[in-house]
Amino acid sequence: MKNPKIAGTAPLKVELEAGKTYAWCTCGESAKQPFCDGAHRGGEFTPLKFTAEEAKTVWMCTCKHTKNPGFCDGAHKSL
């Protein structure tokens, strides 16, 4: 598998809505970071879909190297 594009070197603060389904971009090509806009089509990446269990503020990964997919774990600091 090829490496994803590094879309950013800092996380994005996102307000999640309870019960809403999101699609986190795994390829790094989306213009709507940190979420998928379909730019991966024809490639080997697929978005990571998840449903927020509660309304809360989170920091979403944009470097695509997190060990906690979707959410920032500080991996961008070592790129």
HUKA-V706492 format. One record per residue. N is the residue number from 1. RES is the residue in three letters. PHI is phi in whole degrees, -180 to 180 (* if undefined). PSI is psi in whole degrees, -180 to 180 (999 if undefined). NEAR is the number of other ideal C-beta (glycine too) atoms within 8 Angstrom. Layout:
((N,RES,PHI,PSI,NEAR) (N,RES,PHI,PSI,NEAR))
//
This chain:
((1,MET,*,136,3) (2,LYS,-78,163,4) (3,ASN,-80,146,4) (4,PRO,-72,158,10) (5,LYS,-72,138,8) (6,ILE,-79,108,11) (7,ALA,-81,-22,12) (8,GLY,-168,164,10) (9,THR,-115,22,7) (10,ALA,-150,149,6) (11,PRO,-73,163,11) (12,LEU,-111,133,10) (13,LYS,-78,127,8) (14,VAL,-132,137,9) (15,GLU,-95,109,7) (16,LEU,-84,145,12) (17,GLU,-102,133,7) (18,ALA,-57,132,8) (19,GLY,83,-7,5) (20,LYS,-86,141,8) (21,THR,-96,135,6) (22,TYR,-122,157,10) (23,ALA,-128,102,9) (24,TRP,-77,132,15) (25,CYS,-69,127,18) (26,THR,-104,-16,13) (27,CYS,-90,-25,12) (28,GLY,86,1,11) (29,GLU,-92,-14,9) (30,SER,-63,139,15) (31,ALA,-83,-5,5) (32,LYS,-112,42,7) (33,GLN,-52,141,10) (34,PRO,-91,9,13) (35,PHE,-100,160,11) (36,CYS,-75,139,12) (37,ASP,-121,11,8) (38,GLY,92,4,6) (39,ALA,-63,-18,10) (40,HIS,-75,-14,14) (41,ARG,-51,132,5) (42,GLY,89,-4,3) (43,GLY,-108,-171,7) (44,GLU,-95,1,4) (45,PHE,-98,150,8) (46,THR,-134,149,5) (47,PRO,-68,155,11) (48,LEU,-97,111,9) (49,LYS,-91,140,8) (50,PHE,-151,154,8) (51,THR,-113,127,8) (52,ALA,-70,126,12) (53,GLU,-78,-27,4) (54,GLU,-147,159,6) (55,ALA,-75,126,7) (56,LYS,-165,165,7) (57,THR,-94,132,6) (58,VAL,-134,164,8) (59,TRP,-109,114,9) (60,MET,-93,140,13) (61,CYS,-72,137,18) (62,THR,-117,-12,15) (63,CYS,-81,-18,12) (64,LYS,69,16,13) (65,HIS,-114,11,9) (66,THR,-63,150,12) (67,LYS,-92,-3,5) (68,ASN,-121,73,8) (69,PRO,-43,128,9) (70,GLY,101,-38,10) (71,PHE,-114,142,10) (72,CYS,-66,134,11) (73,ASP,-123,11,8) (74,GLY,89,4,6) (75,ALA,-58,-29,12) (76,HIS,-62,-22,14) (77,LYS,-70,-20,5) (78,SER,-105,11,5) (79,LEU,-86,999,8))
//
